[in-house]
Amino acid sequence: MKLAIEEGGPIYCGLKIYGDFFSIGSRVYSVDKRYGYQGYHAVAVVGWGENEKGTKYWHAINSWGKSWGFGEGGRATRATAGSPC
């Protein structure tokens, strides 16, 4: 995915989301089934990174604009068992 983003720009994907997705803030989103399944949501993956705790994530944006995530999109955990993306 990294190479595809570097060479061609954003990758669009669907995430299986739970209730806590709507208030993600600056944290890295990972599936937490305690909050109830809400369906799928489409995002554009525009980059990647690693936070101060060492959690690797995909940087995603959606149509909700600056009111969602940390003002510049959200972060979803990268390729681990149970990761949303």
Helices and strands as residue ranges (DSSP letters): H 2-8, E 11-18, G 19-23, E 28-29, G 33-35, E 37-50, E 56-61, G 65-67, E 74-77
